[in-house]
């Protein structure tokens, strides 16, 4: 432990709070909570300390700084820890992998409230339900709610003058609050019933509607009674599609988690009035070394930190870490007391098993989708396969370019793109030797021969496509080089710069690839990248040759004196601009040699 960390730990209070570990660049790498801050943090830095996690030693080794926040209670520390992990997503913490903005249902705070879907929670007095991870099911539920309850869908700030009735009123989807056809109190009762429906309290809504239908019929208001009757029938039809999972007509959630390597999926089955109304799921990362108790505990915290409703009962597959603290926190967030149970049999046990099976299937589905994305070629690569009539998608493409000035310092570059992206660790430079003058055809032959001969010696696969910077002449020379190596089936093309024409072996005319095609743009990217890489290398060699020759041609300046001069002045240009006396000050260079050097460089 460094003296810096040791000093911070020594000053930590013996109080509850949150500790924050930082890495080399000040980034947060781990956030934890503690009942006693100093004691907990000291455990990390004791000799031979280990808490069973494989990442433990890597975490401790990477800690460069520590911060801490003192809280009044352990419960406050738990809440703060959850919020900080959600905000910073530290490398060594368990955190949500798909932490995107899921939608909420918003009941606006207005005289005539609206029910809308939103992804932003704003503290404007509105009520929010959610979040919902199954967006499609949520939208179906909102559509059903609008059919059952006459909630306005317009955006007007009511009451407002000069607002006329719309189509919703004509098709009996709204009671016309815009023209004062329903008072605010009566409209609010409809909204309250809609909220009960959205939160799964169908039985309560049904009882209310039946009482109102009965009162309306007794008062001989038969048209009003018929409206309630139609709502009751529609609600019964909607409820019949929901699975009855328990005779217990209370609200409760069944939670389960499935794990695979460093990833986990947590599923919450939401039961309201004995009916299964929905399933929420989230994916977690960083769980490889965590215990089952810790993973489930973190999932419970992460899920209910954003949930707008906490039921009276939470059913879990087993005991969890920090059970009492988490229970106190849930009780604080709920409208009443909360119980945590671990069912061993019955309806609740079966639903936990269903949740566990769902979590396992979701995790497998996510892995298969990820593997499918990896195996599927990008659109530009598929377009290239189509336009060039290749047997398979050219996922691995290599491009070759030559760079020289009238045959001097000839070099070549080879760049590699995999799935349309540059893979720079596969880039190669070539110094071309034994070729006199600017002979691009022979240079291209030499580079391709060397490249493919090396691949054959190392037993490596050939690229799916070889791109040559040039037209028919360069392409023919490359095909000849490949045949000399016994390679007949290597896909190879040439891209001519002037008209961006693509040539294939054996065809005299260029391929007709549309200028807007993504395949041509991909080839241009490859050609431009290979050109850039070749020019950079050529300039480097040319500058090195120029720098060396100017000093080496001066009598009396050998390798040692050349190094001493460049080290002292930094460049040949500065030596040329220096006075004779300044050059003479360099070790090993006297006044007479300094005069020779200055005279030689001026020439």
C-alpha positions in Angstrom: 0.0 0.0 0.0 1.4 3.4 -1.0 2.0 6.1 1.6 -0.7 8.2 -0.1 -3.4 5.5 0.3 -2.1 4.6 3.8 -2.6 8.2 4.9 -6.2 8.4 3.6 -7.2 5.1 5.2 -5.7 6.2 8.5 -7.8 9.4 8.5 -11.1 7.6 7.6 -13.8 7.8 10.3 -15.3 4.8 12.0 -18.8 5.7 10.6 -21.1 4.4 7.9 -20.6 5.7 4.4 -19.4 5.0 0.8 -15.8 4.6 -0.3 -14.7 5.4 -3.9 -11.6 3.8 -5.4 -9.9 5.6 -8.4 -7.4 4.4 -11.0 -4.4 5.9 -12.7 -6.2 8.7 -14.5 -8.6 9.5 -11.7 -11.4 7.3 -13.1 -13.7 5.6 -10.6 -13.0 1.8 -10.7 -15.0 0.6 -7.7 -17.6 1.9 -5.3 -18.5 0.2 -2.0 -20.5 0.8 1.1 -19.5 0.1 4.7 -21.0 0.1 8.2 -17.6 1.2 9.5 -15.6 2.9 6.7 -12.0 2.6 8.1 -12.4 -1.1 9.1 -13.8 -2.1 5.7 -11.3 -0.2 3.6 -8.4 -1.5 5.7 -9.4 -5.1 4.8 -8.4 -4.4 1.1 -4.8 -3.4 1.9 -3.7 -5.9 4.5 -0.9 -8.3 3.6 -2.2 -11.3 1.7 -5.7 -9.9 1.8 -8.3 -11.6 -0.4 -12.1 -11.8 -0.3 -12.5 -14.7 -2.7 -13.1 -12.7 -5.9 -10.6 -13.3 -8.7 -10.7 -9.6 -9.5 -9.8 -8.6 -5.9 -6.0 -8.4 -6.4 -6.4 -6.6 -9.7 -8.7 -4.1 -8.1 -6.3 -3.4 -5.2 -3.3 -3.2 -7.5 -5.0 -0.5 -9.7 -6.1 1.7 -6.8 -4.3 5.1 -6.9 -6.6 7.3 -4.9 -9.4 7.0 -2.4 -12.4 9.2 -1.5 -15.2 8.6 0.9 -18.6 10.1 1.8 -19.9 9.7 5.3 -23.6 9.0 5.8 -25.8 9.0 8.9 -26.9 5.4 8.6 -26.1 2.2 6.7 -29.4 2.5 4.8 -28.3 5.9 3.5 -25.0 4.4 2.4 -26.8 1.6 0.5 -28.9 4.2 -1.4 -25.9 6.4 -2.1 -23.9 3.4 -3.3 -26.7 2.3 -5.7 -27.0 5.8 -7.2 -23.2 6.3 -7.6 -22.8 2.9 -9.3 -25.7 3.7 -11.7 -24.1 7.1 -12.5 -20.5 6.0 -12.9 -20.6 2.3 -13.9 -17.2 1.4 -12.3 -15.2 -1.4 -13.9 -15.2 -3.7 -10.9 -18.8 -3.2 -9.7 -21.9 -5.2 -10.7 -23.9 -2.8 -12.8 -26.7 -2.8 -15.4 -25.4 -3.6 -18.9 -28.3 -2.3 -20.8 -28.7 0.9 -18.8 -30.8 2.7 -21.5 -33.7 4.9 -20.9 -36.8 2.7 -20.6 -40.2 4.3 -21.0 -42.6 5.4 -18.2 -46.3 6.1 -18.3 -46.9 9.7 -17.2 -50.1 10.9 -15.7 -49.8 14.7 -16.0 -50.7 17.1 -13.2 -53.4 19.2 -14.9 -57.1 20.0 -14.3 -57.8 17.4 -17.0 -54.8 15.0 -16.8 -53.4 13.1 -19.8 -51.9 9.7 -19.9 -48.8 9.7 -22.1 -45.6 7.6 -22.7 -42.3 9.3 -21.9 -38.7 8.4 -21.4 -37.9 11.4 -19.2 -38.9 11.7 -15.6 -39.4 15.4 -14.8 -40.2 16.7 -11.3 -43.3 18.7 -12.3 -45.9 17.0 -10.1 -46.8 14.4 -12.6 -47.2 10.7 -11.5 -45.1 8.1 -13.2 -45.6 4.4 -13.6 -42.7 2.1 -14.7 -40.1 1.8 -16.0 -41.2 -0.8 -18.6 -38.6 -3.0 -20.2 -41.2 -4.7 -22.5 -42.1 -1.6 -24.5 -44.4 -3.3 -26.9 -46.5 -4.8 -24.0 -46.6 -1.4 -22.3 -47.9 0.3 -25.5 -50.6 -2.4 -25.9 -51.7 -1.8 -22.3 -51.9 2.0 -22.9 -54.0 1.4 -26.1 -56.3 -0.9 -24.2 -56.6 1.7 -21.4 -57.7 4.4 -24.0 -60.4 2.0 -25.3 -61.7 1.3 -21.8 -61.5 4.8 -20.3 -62.3 8.1 -21.9 -59.0 9.9 -21.3 -58.2 12.8 -23.6 -55.3 12.4 -26.1 -55.0 16.1 -27.2 -52.1 18.3 -26.1 -54.2 21.4 -25.1 -53.7 23.0 -21.7 -57.3 22.8 -20.5 -59.5 24.6 -19.7 -58.9 26.8 -22.7 -61.1 28.9 -24.9 -61.6 28.3 -28.6 -60.9 24.6 -28.5 -63.4 22.4 -30.4 -64.4 18.8 -30.1 -62.3 16.3 -32.0 -62.8 12.9 -33.5 -62.2 11.1 -30.2 -65.4 12.6 -28.9 -67.4 11.4 -31.9 -66.1 7.8 -31.6 -66.7 7.9 -27.8 -63.1 7.9 -26.8 -63.3 11.2 -24.9 -66.0 13.0 -22.9 -65.2 16.4 -24.3 -63.5 18.3 -21.4 -62.3 20.9 -24.0 -65.9 22.2 -24.3 -66.8 21.7 -20.7 -69.0 18.6 -21.3 -67.5 16.9 -18.2 -66.4 18.5 -15.0 -62.9 18.1 -13.5 -64.0 16.0 -10.6 -65.8 13.4 -12.8 -62.9 13.4 -15.2 -60.5 12.8 -12.3 -62.4 9.7 -11.2 -62.0 8.2 -14.7 -58.3 8.9 -14.6 -58.1 7.2 -11.1 -59.8 4.2 -12.6 -57.4 4.2 -15.6 -54.4 4.3 -13.2 -55.8 1.3 -11.2 -56.1 -0.6 -14.5 -52.5 0.3 -15.6 -51.2 -0.9 -12.2 -53.1 -4.2 -12.5 -55.9 -3.5 -10.0 -58.6 -4.9 -12.3 -60.7 -6.4 -9.5 -60.9 -3.0 -7.8 -61.9 -1.3 -11.0 -64.5 -3.9 -11.8 -66.1 -3.4 -8.4 -66.3 0.3 -8.8 -67.7 0.1 -12.4 -70.4 -2.4 -11.3 -71.5 -0.2 -8.4 -71.8 2.8 -10.8 -73.7 0.8 -13.3 -76.2 -0.3 -10.6 -76.7 3.2 -9.3 -77.2 4.6 -12.9 -79.8 1.8 -13.6 -81.6 2.4 -10.4 -81.8 6.2 -11.2 -83.2 5.2 -14.7 -80.1 6.6 -16.4 -79.9 3.7 -18.8 -77.5 5.2 -21.4 -75.0 5.9 -18.6 -75.5 2.3 -17.3 -74.9 1.0 -20.8 -71.5 2.8 -20.9 -70.5 1.2 -17.7 -71.7 -2.2 -18.9 -69.6 -1.9 -22.0 -66.5 -0.9 -20.0 -67.0 -3.9 -17.6 -67.3 -6.3 -20.6 -64.1 -4.9 -22.2 -62.3 -5.1 -18.9 -63.3 -8.7 -18.4 -62.1 -9.5 -21.8 -58.7 -7.8 -21.2 -58.4 -9.5 -17.8 -59.2 -13.0 -19.2 -56.0 -12.8 -21.3 -53.9 -12.4 -18.1 -52.8 -15.6 -16.3 -54.1 -16.2 -12.8 -51.2 -17.4 -10.8 -52.5 -17.2 -7.2 -55.7 -17.1 -5.2 -54.0 -14.6 -3.0 -55.4 -11.3 -4.3 -52.5 -9.1 -3.0 -49.6 -7.4 -4.9 -46.3 -9.2 -5.0 -43.2 -9.6 -7.2 -41.3 -12.8 -7.9 -37.6 -12.3 -8.6 -35.0 -14.7 -10.1 -31.5 -14.3 -11.6 -29.7 -16.5 -14.1 -25.9 -16.2 -14.7 -23.5 -17.1 -17.5 -19.8 -16.1 -17.3 -19.6 -12.4 -16.4 -23.2 -11.6 -17.3 -26.5 -12.1 -15.5 -30.1 -11.5 -16.3 -32.6 -10.6 -13.6 -36.4 -11.1 -14.1 -39.2 -9.7 -12.1 -42.7 -11.2 -12.5 -45.3 -8.6 -11.4 -48.4 -10.0 -9.8 -51.4 -7.7 -9.0 -54.7 -8.9 -7.7 -53.5 -12.5 -8.2 -52.9 -12.0 -11.9 -49.6 -11.9 -13.7 -49.6 -8.5 -15.3 -46.1 -8.2 -16.7 -42.4 -9.2 -16.7 -39.5 -6.8 -16.4 -35.9 -7.9 -17.1 -32.5 -6.3 -16.9 -29.0 -7.5 -17.7 -26.1 -7.2 -15.3 -22.3 -7.2 -15.9 -19.3 -7.8 -13.6 -20.8 -10.9 -11.8 -18.2 -13.5 -12.6 -16.7 -13.6 -9.1 -19.8 -12.5 -7.1 -21.8 -14.8 -4.9 -25.4 -15.6 -5.7 -26.5 -13.6 -2.6 -24.6 -10.5 -3.8 -25.9 -10.7 -7.4 -29.5 -11.0 -6.3 -29.1 -8.2 -3.8 -27.6 -5.9 -6.3 -30.3 -6.7 -8.8 -33.0 -5.9 -6.3 -31.4 -2.6 -5.5 -30.9 -1.6 -9.1 -34.4 -2.6 -10.1 -36.3 -0.9 -7.3 -34.1 2.2 -7.4 -36.0 3.3 -10.6 -39.3 1.5 -10.0 -42.2 3.7 -9.2 -44.0 1.1 -7.1 -42.8 -1.4 -4.5 -45.3 -4.2 -3.6 -46.1 -5.4 -0.1 -44.3 -8.7 -0.8 -41.1 -9.5 -2.6 -40.4 -13.2 -3.2 -36.8 -14.2 -3.8 -35.0 -17.5 -4.8 -32.8 -17.4 -1.6 -31.3 -15.2 1.0 -29.5 -12.0 -0.1 -26.6 -9.9 1.0 -27.4 -7.0 3.4 -31.0 -8.3 3.7 -32.0 -6.1 6.6 -30.6 -3.0 5.1 -32.2 -3.7 1.7 -35.5 -4.4 3.5 -35.4 -1.1 5.4 -34.8 0.7 2.1 -37.7 -1.0 0.3 -40.0 -0.3 3.2 -39.0 3.4 3.0 -39.7 3.4 -0.7 -43.1 1.6 -0.4 -46.5 2.9 0.6 -46.5 0.5 3.6 -44.5 -2.3 5.0 -42.6 -4.8 2.8 -41.9 -8.5 3.4 -39.1 -10.5 1.8 -39.9 -14.2 1.5 -38.2 -17.3 0.1 -41.0 -19.6 -0.9 -40.3 -23.3 -0.7 -43.6 -24.6 -2.4 -46.9 -23.4 -3.8 -47.8 -20.7 -6.4 -45.1 -18.3 -5.4 -42.4 -20.9 -5.6 -43.6 -22.0 -9.1 -43.6 -18.4 -10.3 -40.0 -17.9 -9.1 -39.1 -21.0 -11.1 -40.9 -19.5 -14.1 -38.9 -16.3 -13.6 -35.7 -18.3 -13.4 -36.5 -20.1 -16.6 -37.3 -16.8 -18.3 -34.0 -15.3 -17.1 -32.1 -18.3 -18.5 -33.8 -18.1 -21.9 -33.3 -14.3 -22.1 -29.6 -14.7 -21.3 -29.2 -17.4 -24.0 -31.1 -15.3 -26.5 -28.9 -12.3 -25.8 -25.8 -14.5 -26.3 -27.1 -16.0 -29.6 -27.9 -12.5 -30.9 -24.5 -11.3 -30.1 -22.9 -14.3 -31.8 -25.2 -13.8 -34.8 -24.1 -10.2 -35.1 -20.5 -11.3 -35.1 -21.1 -13.9 -37.7 -23.1 -11.6 -40.0 -21.2 -9.5 -42.4 -21.9 -5.7 -42.5 -24.0 -4.2 -45.2 -21.1 -2.7 -47.1 -19.3 -6.1 -47.2 -22.4 -7.8 -48.4 -22.8 -5.1 -51.1 -19.2 -5.8 -52.2 -19.9 -9.5 -52.5 -22.9 -8.7 -54.7 -21.2 -6.2 -56.9 -18.1 -8.3 -57.5 -20.0 -11.6 -57.7 -17.9 -13.2 -55.1 -18.7 -16.7 -53.6 -18.6 -15.4 -50.0 -18.6 -12.1 -48.2 -15.1 -10.5 -48.3 -14.9 -9.9 -44.6 -11.0 -9.9 -44.6 -9.7 -7.5 -47.2 -6.1 -6.5 -47.8 -5.0 -3.6 -50.0 -1.5 -3.0 -51.5 -0.1 0.3 -52.7 3.4 1.4 -54.1 5.1 4.6 -53.2 8.3 6.0 -54.9 9.7 9.1 -56.7 11.1 8.1 -60.1 12.1 4.8 -58.6 14.0 6.1 -55.6 13.3 4.7 -52.1 10.5 2.4 -53.4 8.3 1.1 -50.7 4.9 -0.6 -50.4 2.1 -0.8 -47.9 -0.4 -3.5 -47.0 -3.4 -2.5 -45.0 -6.1 -4.8 -43.7 -9.9 -4.2 -43.1 -12.0 -6.8 -41.3 -15.8 -6.4 -41.6 -15.3 -2.9 -43.1 -13.1 -1.6 -40.2 -9.3 -1.1 -40.2 -7.3 -3.6 -38.3 -4.1 -1.8 -37.8 -2.2 -4.6 -36.1 -2.2 -6.4 -39.4 -0.7 -3.4 -41.4 2.6 -4.1 -43.0 5.4 -2.1 -44.7 7.7 -3.5 -47.5 11.0 -2.2 -48.7 11.3 -3.0 -52.4 14.8 -4.2 -53.5 16.5 -5.2 -56.7 14.2 -3.2 -59.1 15.7 -0.3 -61.0 13.6 2.7 -62.0 9.9 3.4 -61.6 8.5 -0.1 -62.5 5.2 -0.3 -60.6 4.3 -3.7 -62.2 7.5 -5.4 -61.0 7.2 -3.8 -57.6 3.6 -4.9 -57.2 4.6 -8.5 -58.2 7.4 -8.5 -55.6 5.2 -7.3 -52.8 2.4 -9.8 -53.5 4.9 -12.6 -53.9 6.5 -11.9 -50.6 3.2 -11.5 -48.8 1.5 -14.7 -50.0 4.7 -16.7 -49.8 4.9 -15.7 -46.1 1.2 -16.7 -45.5 1.9 -20.1 -47.1 5.0 -20.7 -45.0 3.1 -19.8 -41.8 0.1 -21.8 -42.7 -2.2 -18.8 -42.5 -5.4 -18.2 -44.5 -5.4 -15.9 -47.5 -7.5 -12.8 -47.5 -11.1 -13.0 -48.8 -10.2 -10.2 -51.3 -7.0 -8.6 -52.4 -7.2 -5.0 -53.6 -4.5 -3.5 -55.9 -4.1 0.2 -56.4 -4.1 0.4 -60.2 -5.7 -0.7 -63.4 -5.4 -3.6 -65.8 -1.6 -3.6 -65.9 -1.0 -3.8 -62.2 -3.8 -6.4 -61.8 -2.3 -8.6 -64.5 1.1 -8.5 -62.9 -0.4 -9.5 -59.6 -2.4 -12.4 -61.1 0.9 -13.6 -62.8 2.7 -13.5 -59.4 0.0 -15.5 -57.7 0.0 -18.1 -60.5 3.7 -18.4 -60.1 3.1 -19.5 -56.5 0.4 -22.0 -57.6 -2.5 -19.8 -56.4 -5.3 -19.8 -58.9 -8.5 -19.0 -56.8 -7.5 -15.9 -54.9 -10.1 -13.1 -55.4 -8.2 -10.0 -56.6 -9.3 -6.7 -58.1 -7.8 -3.4 -59.2 -9.1 0.1 -58.4 -8.0 2.7 -60.9 -7.8 6.2 -59.5 -8.8 8.4 -62.4 -12.4 7.2 -62.9 -12.7 5.0 -59.8 -13.0 2.0 -62.1 -12.9 -1.5 -60.7 -11.2 -4.2 -62.8 -11.4 -8.0 -62.4 -9.0 -10.6 -63.8 -9.8 -11.8 -67.3 -12.2 -8.9 -68.0 -11.1 -6.0 -70.2 -13.9 -3.7 -69.3 -14.3 -2.3 -65.7 -17.2 -3.4 -63.5 -20.2 -1.2 -63.5 -20.5 -0.3 -59.8 -22.7 2.7 -58.9 -20.8 5.7 -57.6 -23.2 5.8 -54.6 -22.7 2.2 -53.7 -21.4 1.4 -50.2 -19.2 -1.3 -51.7 -17.3 1.3 -53.9 -17.0 3.6 -50.9 -15.5 0.8 -48.9 -12.9 0.1 -51.7 -12.1 3.8 -51.8 -11.5 3.8 -48.1 -9.1 0.9 -48.4 -7.3 2.4 -51.3 -6.9 5.8 -49.6 -5.7 4.2 -46.4 -3.1 2.0 -48.1 -1.9 5.2 -50.0 -1.6 7.1 -46.8 0.3 4.3 -45.1 2.7 3.9 -48.1 3.4 7.7 -48.4 4.2 8.0 -44.7 6.7 5.2 -44.8 8.3 6.5 -48.1 8.7 10.0 -46.5 10.3 8.5 -43.4 12.9 6.6 -45.4 13.6 9.5 -47.8 14.1 11.9 -44.9 16.3 9.5 -43.1 18.4 9.0 -46.3 18.6 12.7 -46.9 19.6 13.5 -43.3 22.3 10.8 -43.3 23.8 11.6 -46.7 24.3 15.4 -46.1 26.6 14.8 -43.1 28.2 11.6 -44.3 29.4 13.4 -47.4 31.5 15.8 -45.4 35.1 14.6 -44.9 36.0 14.0 -41.3 32.4 13.4 -40.1 31.9 9.8 -39.1 28.9 8.1 -37.3 30.0 9.3 -33.8 30.5 12.9 -34.8 27.2 12.9 -36.8 25.3 11.6 -33.8 27.0 14.2 -31.5 26.1 17.0 -33.9 22.5 16.0 -34.3 22.1 15.4 -30.6 23.5 18.9 -29.9 21.5 20.9 -32.6 18.5 18.6 -33.2 18.5 18.8 -37.0 20.7 19.4 -40.0 18.9 22.7 -40.7 20.0 24.1 -37.3 23.6 23.0 -37.9 23.5 24.8 -41.3 22.2 28.0 -39.6 24.8 27.8 -36.7 28.0 29.9 -36.6 31.4 28.1 -36.9 32.2 28.8 -33.3 28.9 27.1 -32.2 29.7 24.0 -34.2 33.2 23.9 -32.8 31.8 23.6 -29.2 30.4 20.1 -29.9 32.5 17.3 -28.4 35.0 15.9 -30.9 34.6 18.8 -33.4 37.4 21.4 -33.5 37.5 24.8 -35.1 39.1 23.5 -38.4 36.5 20.7 -38.8 33.7 23.1 -37.9 34.7 25.3 -40.8 34.7 22.2 -43.1 31.2 21.2 -41.8 29.7 24.7 -42.3 31.2 25.1 -45.7 30.0 21.6 -46.8 26.4 22.2 -45.6 26.2 25.6 -47.3 27.1 24.0 -50.6 
